[in-house]
Amino acid sequence: MQFRSTCIRAVLAMFAGILAQAGAQTQTPATPAQQTPQAPPTPKQAVKRDGYPEYDPAAVQRGQKTFVATCAFCHGSNAKGGETGPDLLRSVVVLDDENGNKIGQVVLNGRPDKGMPKFALSHDQIVDIAIFLHDRVKAAALRDTYKVLNIVVGDPRAGQAYFNGAGGCTSCHSVRGDLAHIGSKYDAVGVQQHIVMPREEHWGRRSQTDGPPVAPVTATVTLASGESFKGRLTRIDDFTVSIVDANGDLHSFTRNGDTPKVDIHDPMKGHFDLLAKYTDSDIHNLTAYLVTLK
C-alpha cells in the first residue's frame, strides 16, 4: 500500500509538471514582431468656429493672389463685385461649392453668354481660389463678431523705403500732396483698406473726413475707319466692348480679335498690380509708415 501511494504521488507530480510547462509555453509574451500593428490615427479635421472651418492661411493667400490676377477686374479684388462682374460672396455657385467642384466648372468653361472668358487654371489653383472665396464668405457672415486688434505692427522705416522704392508709390502719390496728413484723416484700418481695396466704396472707419471718389476705368475705342470713342468702360469681353461717353450716351461695339482697337485706362492699375506682389510685411510696413503722416 505504501509503495502504491508513493507511485501515485510521483505520477501526479510528473503530470502537474507537464501541465505547468504547457501553460508557460502558451503564456509566453509575443515578441514585438508578433504583435498586431495598430491602425494609423485618423487625420484631424479642420477646427470649426461658429459653424465655419478654419481655412489654411497659406491657401487663402495663394487663392487671393490668383483671384486678383485673373478675376479682380470684373469681380473686384475683394470678390464683392466690380465694373462688370457680380458679387461672388452671394453667389449660389460659391455657396454650394465644395473644394472647387462648382467654381472649377465656371472657371474652366467660362460663361460666354454673360461675357466671362474661360481660364486655364490648375486644379490646385482652383481649390485655392475656392478657399479664398469661402474665407471671404465667412468673414462677411461673421463681420458683426469680428474684433479689430492693433494692426500697426510693421516697421515705419521699412514702409517708407518700400513707398519710395520697390513699391513705386511715388510714381502716382506724394506724401506732401494727395497723401498729406493721411494719418490724421483715417485710422489704421482705413489706411490699410485704402492700400488693399483701392476700389472699395467705403474705406473702413473714417476718423475725420470722407475720401475722394475713385476715378472710373475708361476706354478709348478706335474703329477701322479711324473714328474713336472715349468714355467710362461698362463692359468688355471677347465679343463686346461698351462705354458711356461724357454726354451719358452708351456706345457698344462688336469685337473681332483686335478690331476695333481698345485702349483701357485704369487709374487703379498700379494698385491691382501690387496686390499680386504684396507680402504681409509689405502691407504692415506700408500701413505703419502712412499712419505716421499726421
Summary of the structure (lengths in Angstrom):
residues: 294
radius of gyration: 33.9
end to end distance: 120.0
largest distance: 138.0
contacts: 739
relative contact order: 0.11
helix: 43%
strand: 13%
